[in-house]
């Protein structure tokens, strides 16, 4: 059996670079990753964590993140990376809810969960109540633990509309280096290999960046990480580090495309073989513009941390099926109505997948049960339709739907129209109470510059939208904000929108 694990490269190519921090050029080699991850594994065992236990990781984008992740993973643990953009109460909730008996945090983030129970270890500086990461590792051997085996992720949902939920797979303790589906995807679909140089501009606490990065390590490639996304720095990193693969979200594409053409064209991007986007729907005009700029190297996939369903589409396919997220590669996709009955092609409904994947929403059996139907099909909560060739098109999240005058309106379609206006940096569309229609469409806009006449600009945006989609779908009102609460995954955190924006009187 082929071993898919970074430890298989440490003996033969110990000086090969596993991680590069883009802004500083700091590196972590496979040899050092092997030694340090073994020390992490021993440290966790010494603090009582055995196969199937949980560790929480509250660490910003730095090379040590991978020492910790690989140390925990080779200990057979469930690993929960925590969003360091959360408020303290939100971070503490996840540490407690996931059942972590150890927390490893960077000094800059430790205050978010400084009263967590269990073992607490901090890196990058001294923190009251935390052991020193360097001191802890120095006391441990650099050889593997005797019972090493594969752990697994336990990511938490984004929590865009409420409390995030842990997505717990039912498998841990597999033999070290056992093949993983994510590694198979990176290698099989996107050509990942030992020569891959993968650039991650997003926070590593999200499923896709961590999944891609660890898959590249299992294949022996190099991961380049950015502390945060900046459009110019992203292009510079591709040129500087000869990046071959990058994975982004649509928000990144929007910001790249809004750069002046002179900035977009002054970098040598010839090393880039594939730019893959996922995590949130991409406006078709944005996708088309990205392909026109970069060439036929823009790929897309649609899935979820739950492991239910997987669709993918390449650039040539997308140009033939614009707006699609691809065809299902694992098992058939089904579009059903509110009663669970399948509907014909080109008819909108709820998206369900046949699946053999097993998971549970940690501590929430009701939500787990709702994710599957009586046939065993799984749902990620999306609406969509398929064409006559079984290409899937998403319309929106079920929970985002606006019902105005008895008609269903999906915010995504309106947002896709408005983001094309040059004066719009970001936009979210919501429904607000309306005495006549039940709900009315409202656009919350982050303008590129403060409008001299907000009322006139609002009217301009409404007319811009009406030129592109049906009038009844277009906003009746527009409100302006300095910045929208968008997660690094590209999703709008609707729960963080100021409540006055939803007030029908304002």
Secondary structure as UniProt FT lines:
FT   HELIX           7..10
FT   TURN            11..12
FT   TURN            14..15
FT   STRAND          17..21
FT   TURN            22..24
FT   STRAND          27..29
FT   HELIX           30..46
FT   TURN            47..48
FT   TURN            51..52
FT   STRAND          54..58
FT   HELIX           64..73
FT   STRAND          78..81
FT   TURN            84..85
FT   HELIX           88..97
FT   TURN            98..99
FT   STRAND          102..106
FT   TURN            107..109
FT   HELIX           110..113
FT   TURN            114..115
FT   STRAND          119..123
FT   TURN            128..129
FT   STRAND          131..132
FT   HELIX           133..138
FT   TURN            146..147
FT   STRAND          149..150
FT   STRAND          152..153
FT   STRAND          166..169
FT   TURN            176..177
FT   HELIX           181..188
FT   TURN            189..190
FT   TURN            194..195
FT   STRAND          197..200
FT   TURN            204..205
FT   HELIX           207..219
FT   STRAND          222..225
FT   HELIX           231..240
FT   TURN            241..242
FT   STRAND          245..248
FT   HELIX           250..257
FT   HELIX           261..264
FT   TURN            270..271
FT   STRAND          274..277
FT   HELIX           284..294
FT   TURN            296..297
FT   STRAND          298..302
FT   TURN            305..306
FT   STRAND          311..313
FT   HELIX           315..320
FT   TURN            322..323
FT   STRAND          326..328
FT   STRAND          333..336
FT   TURN            338..339
FT   TURN            345..346
FT   STRAND          349..353
FT   STRAND          359..361
FT   TURN            362..363
FT   HELIX           365..370
FT   TURN            374..375
FT   STRAND          378..386
FT   TURN            388..389
FT   STRAND          392..397
FT   HELIX           398..400
FT   STRAND          402..404
FT   TURN            405..406
FT   STRAND          407..409
FT   HELIX           411..418
FT   TURN            419..420
FT   TURN            422..423
FT   STRAND          424..434
FT   TURN            435..437
FT   STRAND          438..447
FT   HELIX           454..466
FT   TURN            467..468
FT   HELIX           471..473
FT   STRAND          477..480
FT   TURN            488..489
FT   HELIX           494..496
FT   HELIX           499..502
FT   TURN            504..505
//
